[in-house]
Amino acid sequence: MKYLCYYRLFAMATILAAKFVEEKPLKNDWYAKVLGIKLQDFNKLEVELLVNSLNFNLFVDEESLISINESVTGYYYKILKGSATQE
């Protein structure tokens, strides 16, 4: 069940990034339908992530992006080798 939380977090972060760079983003009801969640839940999750977690700061500096990329890449290779713990 834990993976659903990760899925929603990753999906919402991706959607916020898309909305940040798109000139005319799609409506929330479309995103919610694609994710398979209720529009009300989608809106709550978006507010929680955007307001409470990110403080409306969607800009990522290059140093942080490199660090995140190294982290994710390293974890991916650990999974390929079978040394990462999977829950």
C-alpha positions as a printed NumPy array, in Angstrom:
array([[  0.   ,   0.   ,   0.   ],
       [  2.989,   2.267,   0.582],
       [  3.682,   2.434,  -3.154],
       [  0.381,   4.28 ,  -3.71 ],
       [  1.67 ,   7.2  ,  -1.629],
       [  4.914,   7.272,  -3.601],
       [  2.995,   7.021,  -6.854],
       [  0.755,   9.941,  -5.956],
       [  3.662,  12.059,  -4.754],
       [  5.693,  11.377,  -7.897],
       [  2.674,  11.924, -10.143],
       [  1.742,  15.201,  -8.447],
       [  5.317,  16.477,  -8.592],
       [  5.419,  15.648, -12.297],
       [  2.101,  17.381, -12.918],
       [  3.198,  20.488, -10.995],
       [  6.385,  20.583, -13.071],
       [  4.356,  20.298, -16.279],
       [  1.961,  23.024, -15.152],
       [  4.945,  25.225, -14.255],
       [  6.45 ,  25.087, -17.762],
       [  3.299,  24.877, -19.888],
       [  1.736,  28.055, -21.177],
       [ -1.748,  26.583, -21.022],
       [ -1.85 ,  23.557, -18.686],
       [ -4.715,  21.105, -18.765],
       [ -7.507,  21.278, -16.2  ],
       [ -7.255,  19.415, -12.909],
       [-10.187,  17.158, -13.726],
       [ -8.226,  15.709, -16.661],
       [ -5.134,  15.096, -14.507],
       [ -7.259,  13.501, -11.776],
       [ -8.921,  11.201, -14.301],
       [ -5.55 ,  10.103, -15.677],
       [ -4.273,   9.389, -12.154],
       [ -7.459,   7.542, -11.273],
       [ -8.292,   9.656,  -8.232],
       [-11.192,  11.925,  -7.357],
       [-10.879,  15.56 ,  -8.373],
       [-11.367,  16.634,  -4.747],
       [ -8.47 ,  14.398,  -3.638],
       [ -6.317,  15.669,  -6.484],
       [ -6.958,  19.291,  -5.504],
       [ -6.156,  18.591,  -1.853],
       [ -2.935,  16.8  ,  -2.787],
       [ -1.92 ,  19.641,  -5.1  ],
       [ -2.469,  22.246,  -2.389],
       [ -0.648,  20.13 ,   0.2  ],
       [  2.396,  19.707,  -2.019],
       [  2.449,  23.168,  -3.571],
       [  1.6  ,  25.287,  -0.536],
       [  2.631,  23.352,   2.551],
       [  5.627,  21.427,   1.231],
       [  7.101,  23.588,  -1.514],
       [  6.002,  27.093,  -0.433],
       [  5.167,  27.754,  -4.103],
       [  8.878,  27.379,  -4.929],
       [  8.952,  25.263,  -8.089],
       [ 12.336,  26.453,  -9.295],
       [ 15.149,  23.92 ,  -8.866],
       [ 18.725,  25.19 ,  -9.036],
       [ 21.284,  23.254, -11.068],
       [ 23.225,  21.99 ,  -8.039],
       [ 20.109,  20.471,  -6.474],
       [ 19.07 ,  18.921,  -9.769],
       [ 22.469,  17.266, -10.173],
       [ 22.313,  15.959,  -6.599],
       [ 18.808,  14.547,  -7.085],
       [ 19.819,  12.964, -10.373],
       [ 22.836,  11.258,  -8.761],
       [ 20.682,   9.993,  -5.907],
       [ 17.984,   8.549,  -8.151],
       [ 20.508,   7.086, -10.587],
       [ 22.482,   5.487,  -7.741],
       [ 19.35 ,   3.946,  -6.274],
       [ 18.31 ,   2.651,  -9.697],
       [ 21.639,   0.89 , -10.161],
       [ 21.361,  -0.618,  -6.688],
       [ 17.991,  -2.066,  -7.687],
       [ 19.501,  -3.504, -10.85 ],
       [ 22.215,  -5.19 ,  -8.798],
       [ 19.661,  -6.39 ,  -6.261],
       [ 21.285,  -4.629,  -3.309],
       [ 18.533,  -2.054,  -2.678],
       [ 15.857,  -2.929,  -0.167],
       [ 12.383,  -2.976,  -1.595],
       [  9.369,  -2.563,   0.631]])
